[in-house]
Amino acid sequence: MTELSSKIINCIENAIGFKNNSNKIPLHEPSFKETNSWDYVKNCIDSGWVSNTGEWVNKFEEQICAFTGSSYAIAVSNGTVGLRLALHTLGVKNDDEVLMPPLTFVATANAVSHLGAIPHFIDIEKNSLGLSPISLEERLNDIAIRKNGFTYNKKTGRRIAALIAVHVFGNPADLTSILKITRNWGIPVLEDAAEALGSWNKFPNKNNAHCGLLGDVGVISFNGNKLITTGGGGVLITHNQKIAELSKHLSTTAKLAHDWEFDHDHIGWNDRLPNINAALGLAQIEVLDRRLEMKRKLLKRYEVALQDIENLTLIRPTQNSLSNNWLISISLNFEKLEELKKERNELLFNAIKRNLMLRPIWKPLHKLLIYQDTPRGSLKCAENFEYRIINLPSSPQLIE
Ligand SMILES: *Cc1c(COP(=O)(O)O)cnc(C)c1O
């Protein structure tokens, strides 16, 4: 074990109060303790309302609106279909390009591909790890042209139909700067807020805005490892009534309301979140504030424990944002790639041996075979972070 990796592992164990535990310490574990989950799920089962209609799914949507300040919420069966549905309502079609960062979970790009469109990768910035407004502006100036009310990629001839900003590990991306550029070019914006329930953009003279609500539409995921989970699930949030109505309609097979006729006016999807899943979500929304508080405490513990380690930085939210601290992460600051890779692999290897689950950041998507031929600008910053970032065990209940 290198000196650094043993030091880091010791400090992590001190922060969470487990030493060489006999059970695995996971990255982010669901918890239903001190919630009404069992009662709500039992209510679904007793009443028979377990599928895509029922009161819990409507209540869940109401509570998402109340918590985030969104005007509308449309619950769906997972975050990936939510992204696909949101892109569709923004007008993304076959053979369009969609701008997005390469440092994200593969679902962000897959949702684009599911519509026959093509991801076009733009670099990230080092502060938020989100899409870089500077790289975006440079790239658009370089390759984009306005024609017939749309923006096109001069090099490929394809329309640039939308942009997806991603709030990586719950840290808000710089939407304010991104939107200044996309508005100039008339490009709609989807926020992949899959990891960002409870993350906010701060403004000096107006109310904070929940992640997902500055762009045209945002999508939150409730997968098993997210801050709250419905088993599988997701939700679109938006202030845009048209997007809300269209996505609700399309997510429920585009059926026209009628007591007995089966009339469908679009080719819709069966995307709606089942009532029984929503029951689980509602039970956790009720304890969400407490969970966010526990996350802040956990971040503090890591801050204290790791502060004196050289060549390591704890990733923190930027000045203008409040993060939910979904996955607390460190960056290893070695300059030489060989040294960096060696330290990283040592750390991951030794952590696993101590039953401590650490995880490196995703492989940048343009390096996956499935996306190797996609259009892109320079991705220097994203590539620079590929081997640096490591997620630490971040379950809120670790502070107990
Ligand atoms: C989890 C996640 C998704 C996908 O959500 P699912 O509910 O798992 O389909 C999309 N994007 C990001 C950034 C995610 O972390």
The ligand as an SDF file (V2000), in Angstrom:
LIG
                    3D

 15 15  0  0  0  0  0  0  0  0999 V2000
  -28.8660    8.0750  -12.4280 C   0  0  0  0  0  0  0  0  0  0  0  0
  -28.5910    8.9510  -13.5640 C   0  0  0  0  0  0  0  0  0  0  0  0
  -29.3670    8.9320  -14.7360 C   0  0  0  0  0  0  0  0  0  0  0  0
  -30.3880    7.8810  -15.0450 C   0  0  0  0  0  0  0  0  0  0  0  0
  -31.3850    7.7180  -14.1360 O   0  0  0  0  0  0  0  0  0  0  0  0
  -32.0770    6.2710  -13.9810 P   0  0  0  0  0  0  0  0  0  0  0  0
  -33.2210    6.5540  -13.0730 O   0  0  0  0  0  0  0  0  0  0  0  0
  -31.0750    5.3500  -13.4150 O   0  0  0  0  0  0  0  0  0  0  0  0
  -32.5500    5.8520  -15.3490 O   0  0  0  0  0  0  0  0  0  0  0  0
  -29.1190    9.8830  -15.7080 C   0  0  0  0  0  0  0  0  0  0  0  0
  -28.1370   10.7860  -15.5680 N   0  0  0  0  0  0  0  0  0  0  0  0
  -27.3630   10.8280  -14.4890 C   0  0  0  0  0  0  0  0  0  0  0  0
  -26.3230   11.8880  -14.3860 C   0  0  0  0  0  0  0  0  0  0  0  0
  -27.5550    9.8930  -13.4550 C   0  0  0  0  0  0  0  0  0  0  0  0
  -26.7470    9.9050  -12.3880 O   0  0  0  0  0  0  0  0  0  0  0  0
  1  2  1  0
  2  3  1  0
  2 14  2  0
  3  4  1  0
  3 10  2  0
  4  5  1  0
  5  6  1  0
  6  7  2  0
  6  8  1  0
  6  9  1  0
 10 11  1  0
 11 12  2  0
 12 13  1  0
 12 14  1  0
 14 15  1  0
M  END
$$$$
